[in-house]
Amino acid sequence: TAIRLQMLRSQESLVADAAARAAELEKRVMGIDPVKAEAVLSSLFSLRHDLQTIRTNAAQTHELYVHLIDTLDSQEGLMPLDTRRLNDLRLGFGHLRNTVDLQREYLQEVLDLLQTRVSTELNRFVRKITAWGTIGIGWTVIVGVYGMNFPDIPGLDWPYGYAFAFGLMALVGIVLGVLFRRRGWL
């Protein structure tokens, strides 16, 4: 009983350390550039593995005590053990298992937060690329029209034709740029 009690205390200490690590990881997730989040991700998975190991041990030990108490209750005279102490240990390991489950849920929330931040950053990047691509498409259409080899293109013989084409491209770029900036895409 003393050995198992010490084991329970040690695992409770490990869970407390894991809780502190999870809180530190949450702070890192909130402060890190989402693009550079892979280092935090490996720390999150390492902590999740540690918690899973503790939970598995606590659940198995809890079930062992449940089975032992049931066996001692059903078969009288089998072994003179103090069932009160066994029940205390069963409760302790059950509590440890529940505490680890809560820490795992918290860690999952931190992981979800990280994924949300990374996804949001990716969405911002895609919006910027889309906006610049749209501006480039506007320029491409104008260049495509004026680059055709037809003699009846308006402004082809006009001395200010190139200036007009470049001005039109600049106007389209500025109008689209202003529209995208108002929407927060640029």
Disulfide bonds with the S-S distance in Angstrom:
none
